[in-house]
């Protein structure tokens, strides 16, 4: 889905929840969409926003990210480095996607497929429990990292 179409979808979601997509929120959202693969922290979002709209302050970025998290537009995540990062939730997936996180180089890879669908059905059958969401992060080491460090040069670390 294009950034414009995604912004329109999120704007409709916000309006249905009683919120407006203000200029500041739109700029912050566009930065998130343009850098979706980077799993930005609030400070990372702020640095990119400042390049486009210098009047937006860090507090506005934090408030907007918290609002987007409350509305399930983004998910606040921690990948073990103590930094809260924000990951967009796509309309095309019912659940949050999964991640591979390398202990050596810090690179992060997203898995968009829902590998847990069968487990969810089993939980429903055996326990009467309906899963509304899940998140799965795998931590480990890529073969390249454990065999001499080539990955440290080639992989992009979470930033």
Backbone as a chain_set.jsonl record, in Angstrom:
{"seq": "XXXXXXXXXXXXXXXXXXXXXXXXXXXXXXXXXXXXXXXXXXXXXXXXXXXXXXXXXXXXXXXXXXXXXXXXXXXXXXXXXXXXXXXXXXXXXXXXXXXXXXXXXXXXXXXXXXXXXXXXXXXXXXXXXXXXXXXXXXXXXXXXXXXXXXXXXXXXXXX", "coords": {"N": [[0.85, -1.175, 0.0], [0.545, 2.255, -0.778], [2.196, 5.145, 0.667], [0.544, 7.391, 0.815], [-2.011, 6.218, 0.611], [-1.951, 4.634, 2.893], [-1.757, 6.62, 4.849], [-4.242, 7.84, 4.491], [-5.916, 5.721, 5.271], [-5.182, 5.484, 7.987], [-5.898, 8.014, 8.861], [-8.698, 7.867, 8.597], [-9.187, 5.918, 10.519], [-8.337, 7.266, 12.834], [-10.177, 9.41, 12.858], [-12.548, 7.996, 13.224], [-12.157, 7.283, 15.796], [-12.369, 9.624, 17.101], [-10.355, 11.529, 16.813], [-8.205, 13.975, 15.243], [-6.171, 14.111, 12.32], [-3.75, 15.995, 12.643], [-1.531, 18.562, 11.331], [1.015, 18.263, 12.53], [0.828, 15.622, 13.562], [0.46, 14.28, 11.164], [2.936, 14.695, 9.883], [4.662, 13.34, 11.616], [3.605, 10.768, 11.393], [4.067, 10.29, 8.661], [6.876, 10.201, 8.661], [7.236, 7.862, 10.167], [6.055, 5.995, 8.406], [7.692, 6.26, 6.134], [10.028, 5.248, 7.098], [9.609, 2.685, 7.986], [10.868, 0.153, 8.16], [12.906, 0.597, 9.935], [12.238, 0.675, 12.652], [11.934, 2.888, 14.557], [12.985, 4.843, 17.394], [11.481, 7.15, 19.751], [13.151, 9.35, 19.876], [14.579, 8.988, 17.513], [12.529, 9.332, 15.635], [11.945, 11.991, 16.207], [14.347, 13.294, 15.418], [14.283, 12.935, 12.638], [11.868, 14.173, 12.026], [12.414, 16.815, 12.718], [13.968, 17.667, 10.588], [12.118, 18.116, 8.603], [10.122, 19.682, 9.686], [10.758, 21.976, 11.688], [9.529, 23.153, 13.867], [8.232, 21.318, 15.459], [8.238, 19.808, 18.6], [10.021, 17.611, 20.885], [8.31, 16.67, 22.896], [5.823, 16.75, 21.614], [6.216, 14.772, 19.705], [6.5, 12.515, 21.377], [3.919, 12.513, 22.619], [2.281, 12.134, 20.376], [3.166, 9.628, 19.429], [2.423, 8.025, 21.589], [-0.363, 8.354, 21.48], [-0.856, 7.183, 18.953], [-0.08, 4.601, 19.58], [-1.985, 3.97, 21.551], [-4.221, 3.89, 19.929], [-3.766, 1.653, 18.493], [-2.318, 1.889, 16.127], [0.376, 2.024, 15.918], [2.824, -0.109, 17.439], [4.337, -0.18, 20.527], [7.55, -1.207, 21.233], [10.192, -3.227, 22.634], [13.355, -4.266, 21.968], [15.217, -5.496, 23.571], [17.299, -3.777, 24.039], [16.77, -1.759, 25.736], [15.532, 0.47, 24.721], [12.598, 2.079, 23.767], [10.8, 1.351, 20.896], [8.992, 2.009, 17.863], [6.616, 0.379, 15.959], [4.865, 0.046, 13.037], [1.516, -1.008, 12.64], [0.113, -2.987, 10.28], [-2.696, -2.918, 8.025], [-3.024, -5.117, 6.51], [-2.415, -7.369, 7.946], [-3.723, -9.376, 10.478], [-2.593, -9.766, 12.958], [0.23, -8.719, 14.941], [3.417, -8.579, 13.379], [6.322, -10.776, 13.301], [9.724, -11.007, 14.614], [13.21, -11.452, 13.877], [16.053, -11.255, 15.774], [19.365, -10.449, 15.926], [21.808, -11.42, 18.204], [24.473, -10.82, 18.011], [25.095, -8.777, 16.007], [22.934, -7.115, 16.151], [21.088, -6.812, 14.145], [17.843, -6.738, 12.632], [15.116, -8.563, 11.468], [12.06, -8.677, 9.823], [9.236, -10.815, 9.967], [6.542, -11.338, 8.134], [4.57, -13.229, 7.809], [1.938, -15.103, 9.364], [2.75, -17.272, 11.547], [1.575, -18.538, 13.637], [-1.066, -19.265, 13.424], [-2.299, -21.845, 13.428], [-1.754, -22.644, 16.049], [-3.258, -20.741, 17.443], [-5.847, -21.537, 16.697], [-5.905, -24.021, 17.952], [-5.724, -23.241, 20.653], [-8.168, -21.992, 20.899], [-9.92, -24.159, 20.453], [-9.159, -26.057, 22.48], [-9.036, -24.633, 24.896], [-10.959, -22.713, 24.842], [-10.203, -20.141, 24.362], [-9.882, -17.125, 22.773], [-7.586, -15.748, 20.708], [-6.578, -12.475, 20.336], [-4.433, -11.021, 19.562], [-0.905, -11.307, 18.988], [2.645, -11.52, 19.502], [5.843, -12.327, 18.415], [9.178, -12.732, 19.038], [12.276, -13.751, 17.905], [15.375, -14.398, 19.208], [18.818, -14.667, 18.545], [21.645, -15.845, 16.691], [22.901, -14.943, 13.567], [24.176, -17.0, 10.954], [26.291, -15.859, 9.502], [27.313, -14.073, 11.363], [28.276, -15.687, 13.404], [30.304, -16.976, 12.19], [32.74, -15.613, 11.839], [32.21, -12.886, 11.633], [31.299, -11.531, 9.327], [28.726, -10.634, 9.028], [28.524, -8.413, 10.656], [29.481, -6.386, 9.144], [27.77, -6.443, 6.972], [25.062, -6.622, 7.769], [22.325, -4.586, 8.799], [22.09, -2.872, 11.719], [19.642, -2.523, 14.355], [18.444, 0.674, 14.816]], "CA": [[0.0, 0.0, 0.0], [1.344, 3.475, -0.849], [2.208, 5.965, 1.883], [-0.66, 8.226, 0.797], [-3.159, 5.356, 0.919], [-1.824, 4.243, 4.302], [-2.101, 7.804, 5.648], [-5.697, 7.981, 4.401], [-6.502, 4.671, 6.109], [-4.945, 5.837, 9.39], [-6.716, 9.194, 9.124], [-10.072, 7.391, 8.818], [-9.176, 5.223, 11.813], [-8.257, 8.296, 13.875], [-11.446, 10.139, 12.88], [-13.546, 7.106, 13.817], [-11.868, 7.242, 17.233], [-12.576, 10.963, 17.639], [-9.123, 12.319, 16.743], [-7.882, 14.563, 13.953], [-4.806, 13.975, 11.842], [-3.238, 17.358, 12.542], [-0.312, 18.693, 10.529], [2.123, 17.663, 13.265], [0.628, 14.166, 13.582], [0.687, 13.807, 9.799], [4.38, 14.683, 9.612], [5.222, 12.245, 12.423], [3.136, 9.532, 10.78], [4.79, 10.124, 7.396], [8.233, 9.753, 9.005], [7.13, 6.441, 10.531], [5.777, 5.211, 7.201], [8.859, 6.305, 5.248], [11.143, 4.552, 7.75], [8.96, 1.575, 8.675], [11.786, -0.949, 8.399], [13.94, 0.984, 10.899], [11.765, 0.549, 14.035], [12.491, 4.096, 15.164], [12.669, 5.286, 18.752], [10.889, 8.495, 19.746], [14.23, 10.288, 19.549], [14.851, 8.818, 16.085], [11.433, 9.998, 14.927], [12.127, 13.429, 16.423], [15.459, 13.797, 14.595], [13.833, 12.978, 11.248], [10.8, 15.171, 11.942], [13.034, 18.153, 12.789], [14.466, 18.028, 9.254], [10.982, 18.512, 7.764], [9.25, 20.629, 10.368], [11.59, 22.289, 12.855], [8.734, 23.658, 14.988], [7.708, 20.217, 16.271], [9.104, 19.5, 19.727], [10.121, 16.218, 21.315], [7.101, 16.326, 23.655], [4.766, 16.489, 20.629], [6.512, 13.46, 19.127], [6.137, 11.516, 22.388], [2.457, 12.474, 22.763], [1.707, 11.555, 19.155], [3.476, 8.196, 19.408], [1.578, 7.383, 22.605], [-1.712, 8.324, 20.929], [-0.879, 6.17, 17.901], [-0.032, 3.292, 20.26], [-3.3, 3.762, 22.173], [-5.178, 3.609, 18.863], [-3.273, 0.442, 17.809], [-1.766, 2.217, 14.817], [1.748, 1.559, 16.1], [3.044, -0.895, 18.639], [5.546, 0.183, 21.255], [8.296, -2.45, 21.401], [11.56, -3.177, 23.143], [14.083, -5.399, 21.411], [16.257, -5.93, 24.481], [18.362, -2.789, 24.189], [16.305, -0.741, 26.667], [14.977, 1.616, 23.998], [11.264, 1.858, 23.211], [10.739, 1.595, 19.461], [7.619, 2.02, 17.375], [6.452, -0.461, 14.79], [3.536, 0.242, 12.462], [0.648, -2.178, 12.476], [-0.484, -2.913, 8.952], [-4.069, -3.382, 7.855], [-3.005, -6.378, 5.788], [-2.175, -8.478, 8.861], [-4.592, -9.33, 11.645], [-1.761, -9.743, 14.156], [1.553, -8.104, 14.841], [4.381, -9.469, 12.737], [7.354, -11.331, 14.163], [11.058, -10.481, 14.358], [14.452, -12.155, 14.175], [16.967, -10.251, 16.314], [20.69, -11.043, 16.074], [22.518, -11.04, 19.426], [25.835, -10.368, 17.683], [25.18, -7.503, 15.277], [21.766, -6.29, 16.431], [20.195, -6.663, 12.996], [16.472, -7.13, 12.869], [14.423, -8.969, 10.251], [10.633, -8.872, 10.064], [8.54, -11.936, 9.35], [5.168, -10.863, 7.987], [3.637, -14.357, 7.809], [1.398, -15.481, 10.667], [3.147, -18.658, 11.79], [0.912, -19.058, 14.826], [-2.49, -19.431, 13.166], [-2.734, -23.168, 13.893], [-1.711, -22.623, 17.516], [-4.422, -19.962, 17.88], [-7.024, -22.395, 16.547], [-5.833, -25.042, 19.007], [-6.061, -22.576, 21.915], [-9.618, -21.78, 20.863], [-10.568, -25.468, 20.604], [-8.858, -26.769, 23.722], [-9.182, -23.812, 26.095], [-12.008, -21.712, 24.692], [-9.495, -18.852, 24.432], [-9.744, -16.487, 21.468], [-6.417, -14.869, 20.626], [-6.85, -11.253, 19.58], [-3.162, -10.523, 19.045], [0.296, -11.939, 19.514], [3.915, -11.018, 18.99], [6.873, -13.32, 18.642], [10.529, -12.3, 18.685], [13.301, -14.778, 18.022], [16.728, -13.86, 19.361], [19.833, -15.668, 18.241], [22.797, -15.362, 15.941], [22.959, -15.322, 12.165], [25.32, -17.828, 10.585], [27.381, -14.968, 9.104], [27.89, -13.446, 12.556], [28.979, -16.669, 14.216], [31.396, -17.578, 11.425], [33.818, -14.698, 11.505], [31.851, -11.476, 11.718], [30.929, -10.884, 8.068], [27.416, -10.009, 9.185], [28.671, -7.103, 11.294], [29.692, -5.419, 8.069], [26.704, -6.494, 5.971], [23.728, -6.472, 8.345], [22.0, -3.279, 9.345], [21.643, -3.002, 13.114], [18.49, -1.736, 14.783], [18.894, 1.986, 15.297]], "C": [[0.895, 1.238, 0.0], [1.249, 4.266, 0.463], [0.949, 6.824, 1.951], [-1.891, 7.406, 1.169], [-3.134, 4.936, 2.392], [-2.182, 5.418, 5.216], [-3.609, 8.037, 5.63], [-6.397, 6.962, 5.291], [-6.366, 5.026, 7.588], [-5.765, 7.06, 9.771], [-8.169, 8.785, 9.39], [-10.193, 6.697, 10.177], [-9.165, 6.241, 12.965], [-9.579, 9.047, 13.992], [-12.54, 9.29, 13.522], [-13.372, 7.0, 15.322], [-11.974, 8.615, 17.883], [-11.341, 11.849, 17.632], [-8.924, 12.851, 15.334], [-6.426, 14.255, 13.61], [-4.292, 15.386, 11.582], [-1.986, 17.376, 11.668], [0.858, 18.006, 11.215], [2.006, 16.139, 13.286], [0.891, 13.567, 12.203], [2.163, 13.714, 9.456], [5.044, 13.534, 10.369], [4.84, 10.901, 11.807], [3.875, 9.263, 9.47], [6.226, 9.655, 7.648], [8.223, 8.275, 9.385], [6.927, 5.567, 9.3], [6.986, 5.153, 6.268], [10.028, 5.495, 5.8], [10.661, 3.314, 8.495], [9.932, 0.457, 9.042], [12.808, -0.646, 9.492], [13.521, 0.867, 12.358], [12.338, 1.694, 14.881], [12.084, 4.267, 16.624], [12.013, 6.658, 18.644], [11.941, 9.535, 19.364], [14.595, 10.204, 18.073], [13.792, 9.487, 15.233], [11.632, 11.511, 15.014], [13.229, 13.993, 15.516], [15.042, 13.904, 13.12], [12.735, 14.022, 11.04], [11.394, 16.58, 11.909], [13.553, 18.615, 11.429], [13.343, 18.567, 8.37], [10.169, 19.647, 8.368], [9.902, 20.982, 11.702], [10.8, 22.771, 14.067], [8.206, 22.552, 15.907], [8.725, 19.863, 17.36], [9.075, 18.022, 20.081], [8.876, 15.784, 22.078], [5.942, 16.011, 22.716], [4.963, 15.123, 19.987], [6.109, 12.366, 20.11], [4.613, 11.381, 22.526], [1.804, 11.805, 21.564], [1.959, 10.058, 19.098], [2.631, 7.437, 20.428], [0.13, 7.294, 22.124], [-1.826, 7.238, 19.859], [-0.812, 4.76, 18.487], [-1.378, 2.974, 20.903], [-4.358, 3.373, 21.144], [-4.799, 2.36, 18.055], [-2.83, 0.706, 16.376], [-0.293, 1.829, 14.793], [1.785, 0.687, 17.346], [4.369, -0.456, 19.238], [6.269, -1.116, 21.602], [9.657, -2.186, 22.013], [12.25, -4.435, 22.663], [15.279, -5.794, 22.276], [17.389, -4.935, 24.676], [17.943, -1.633, 25.093], [15.683, 0.484, 26.023], [13.599, 1.245, 23.467], [11.292, 2.249, 21.74], [9.287, 1.439, 19.011], [7.547, 1.302, 16.038], [5.017, -0.294, 14.289], [2.789, -1.078, 12.353], [-0.04, -2.021, 11.139], [-1.9, -3.443, 8.933], [-4.097, -4.775, 7.235], [-2.748, -7.594, 6.678], [-3.034, -8.313, 10.105], [-3.784, -9.171, 12.929], [-0.45, -9.019, 13.873], [2.489, -9.093, 14.153], [5.48, -9.873, 13.724], [8.723, -10.796, 13.745], [12.137, -11.509, 14.661], [15.439, -11.077, 14.607], [18.308, -10.928, 16.575], [21.377, -10.502, 17.322], [23.89, -10.45, 19.135], [25.863, -8.968, 17.085], [23.99, -6.582, 15.518], [20.82, -6.131, 15.265], [18.829, -7.251, 13.312], [15.824, -7.442, 11.532], [12.964, -9.22, 10.604], [10.12, -10.091, 9.313], [7.068, -11.542, 9.318], [4.14, -11.991, 8.024], [3.172, -14.654, 9.235], [1.653, -16.965, 10.896], [2.357, -19.3, 12.924], [-0.582, -19.318, 14.635], [-3.01, -20.77, 13.7], [-2.734, -23.254, 15.419], [-2.912, -21.852, 18.071], [-5.694, -20.798, 17.795], [-7.056, -23.471, 17.632], [-6.196, -24.444, 20.365], [-7.568, -22.346, 22.016], [-10.355, -23.1, 21.14], [-10.387, -26.04, 22.012], [-9.124, -25.962, 24.994], [-10.323, -22.803, 26.013], [-11.449, -20.3, 24.756], [-9.311, -18.308, 23.028], [-8.591, -15.502, 21.507], [-6.791, -13.655, 19.789], [-5.574, -10.652, 19.002], [-2.034, -11.349, 19.638], [1.508, -11.297, 18.883], [4.97, -12.029, 19.348], [8.198, -12.767, 18.152], [11.478, -13.46, 18.919], [14.64, -14.071, 18.176], [17.71, -14.99, 19.136], [20.955, -15.029, 17.454], [22.714, -15.85, 14.511], [24.239, -16.098, 11.902], [26.526, -16.952, 10.239], [28.083, -14.355, 10.319], [28.711, -14.439, 13.364], [30.157, -17.287, 13.483], [32.425, -16.551, 10.979], [33.442, -13.243, 11.406], [31.481, -10.803, 10.422], [29.617, -10.124, 8.204], [27.537, -8.622, 9.796], [28.899, -6.026, 10.252], [28.494, -5.323, 7.155], [25.319, -6.211, 6.541], [23.542, -5.057, 8.877], [21.452, -3.466, 10.743], [20.42, -2.146, 13.345], [19.017, -0.414, 15.286], [17.73, 2.856, 15.653]], "O": [[1.902, 1.267, 0.707], [0.331, 4.066, 1.258], [0.353, 6.972, 3.018], [-2.721, 7.856, 1.958], [-4.174, 4.889, 3.05], [-2.837, 5.229, 6.241], [-4.19, 8.396, 6.655], [-7.357, 7.295, 5.985], [-7.319, 4.885, 8.354], [-6.274, 7.138, 10.889], [-8.798, 9.305, 10.312], [-11.181, 6.874, 10.89], [-9.896, 6.09, 13.944], [-10.053, 9.295, 15.1], [-13.366, 9.805, 14.277], [-14.314, 6.67, 16.042], [-11.702, 8.763, 19.075], [-11.285, 12.828, 18.376], [-9.402, 12.269, 14.36], [-5.57, 14.152, 14.489], [-4.38, 15.906, 10.469], [-1.452, 16.326, 11.312], [1.606, 17.259, 10.584], [2.994, 15.443, 13.05], [1.47, 12.487, 12.085], [2.593, 12.759, 8.81], [5.894, 12.836, 9.817], [5.673, 10.0, 11.714], [4.267, 8.127, 9.202], [6.732, 8.8, 6.921], [9.103, 7.52, 8.97], [7.558, 4.518, 9.169], [7.267, 4.109, 5.679], [10.919, 5.099, 5.048], [11.235, 2.937, 9.516], [9.828, -0.123, 10.123], [13.513, -1.553, 9.934], [14.378, 0.954, 13.237], [13.126, 1.472, 15.8], [10.986, 3.886, 17.029], [11.993, 7.258, 17.57], [11.659, 10.477, 18.625], [14.888, 11.221, 17.446], [14.105, 10.131, 14.231], [11.503, 12.221, 14.017], [13.055, 15.054, 14.915], [15.412, 14.86, 12.438], [12.683, 14.676, 9.998], [10.927, 17.437, 11.157], [13.578, 19.813, 11.146], [13.591, 19.384, 7.484], [9.599, 20.469, 7.65], [9.622, 20.353, 12.723], [11.33, 22.798, 15.178], [7.776, 22.836, 17.025], [9.906, 19.649, 17.084], [8.206, 17.279, 19.626], [8.428, 14.648, 21.927], [5.158, 15.102, 22.989], [3.997, 14.398, 19.75], [5.452, 11.398, 19.727], [4.083, 10.27, 22.547], [0.883, 11.003, 21.718], [1.057, 9.294, 18.753], [2.176, 6.327, 20.154], [-0.532, 6.278, 22.334], [-2.782, 6.463, 19.859], [-1.418, 3.832, 17.95], [-1.861, 1.845, 20.815], [-5.281, 2.617, 21.45], [-5.44, 2.05, 17.051], [-2.957, -0.163, 15.512], [0.221, 1.364, 13.776], [0.892, 0.742, 18.191], [5.386, -0.37, 18.548], [5.68, -2.02, 22.194], [10.201, -1.085, 21.926], [11.783, -5.545, 22.922], [16.247, -6.363, 21.773], [18.341, -5.217, 25.404], [18.663, -0.642, 25.21], [15.342, 1.441, 26.718], [13.44, 0.223, 22.799], [11.747, 3.336, 21.382], [8.471, 0.819, 19.692], [8.313, 1.581, 15.116], [4.067, -0.478, 15.05], [3.36, -2.116, 12.02], [-0.709, -1.016, 10.897], [-2.262, -4.31, 9.728], [-5.06, -5.522, 7.405], [-2.851, -8.729, 6.215], [-3.069, -7.241, 10.71], [-4.231, -8.522, 13.874], [-0.088, -8.754, 12.727], [2.362, -10.304, 14.332], [5.544, -9.363, 14.843], [8.873, -10.211, 12.672], [12.004, -12.326, 15.573], [15.641, -10.097, 13.891], [18.382, -11.875, 17.357], [21.518, -9.29, 17.489], [24.411, -9.666, 19.929], [26.559, -8.083, 17.582], [24.021, -5.411, 15.141], [19.841, -5.391, 15.367], [18.691, -8.142, 14.15], [15.963, -6.681, 10.574], [12.671, -9.906, 11.583], [10.517, -10.359, 8.179], [6.427, -11.427, 10.363], [2.956, -11.735, 8.247], [3.925, -14.477, 10.192], [0.858, -17.81, 10.484], [2.471, -20.507, 13.14], [-1.287, -19.568, 15.613], [-4.052, -20.813, 14.354], [-3.622, -23.872, 16.007], [-3.513, -22.269, 19.061], [-6.521, -20.774, 18.706], [-8.119, -23.79, 18.165], [-6.904, -25.078, 21.147], [-8.16, -22.49, 23.086], [-11.282, -23.151, 21.947], [-11.354, -26.455, 22.651], [-9.404, -26.535, 26.047], [-10.624, -22.117, 26.99], [-12.147, -19.369, 25.159], [-8.669, -18.938, 22.188], [-8.624, -14.529, 22.26], [-7.266, -13.794, 18.661], [-5.629, -9.862, 18.059], [-2.2, -12.006, 20.665], [1.412, -10.617, 17.861], [4.993, -12.538, 20.469], [8.328, -12.38, 16.99], [11.485, -14.074, 19.986], [14.994, -13.229, 17.35], [17.45, -16.137, 19.501], [21.187, -13.823, 17.54], [22.484, -17.034, 14.265], [25.259, -15.874, 12.553], [27.652, -17.259, 10.631], [29.296, -14.145, 10.304], [29.732, -14.072, 13.945], [30.931, -18.038, 14.076], [32.925, -16.618, 9.856], [34.308, -12.42, 11.112], [31.353, -9.579, 10.405], [29.425, -9.089, 7.566], [26.735, -7.741, 9.487], [28.54, -4.869, 10.469], [28.212, -4.255, 6.612], [24.484, -5.617, 5.859], [24.488, -4.421, 9.343], [20.448, -4.154, 10.929], [20.181, -1.171, 12.632], [19.942, -0.381, 16.098], [17.919, 3.997, 16.076]]}, "num_chains": 1, "name": "protein.A"}
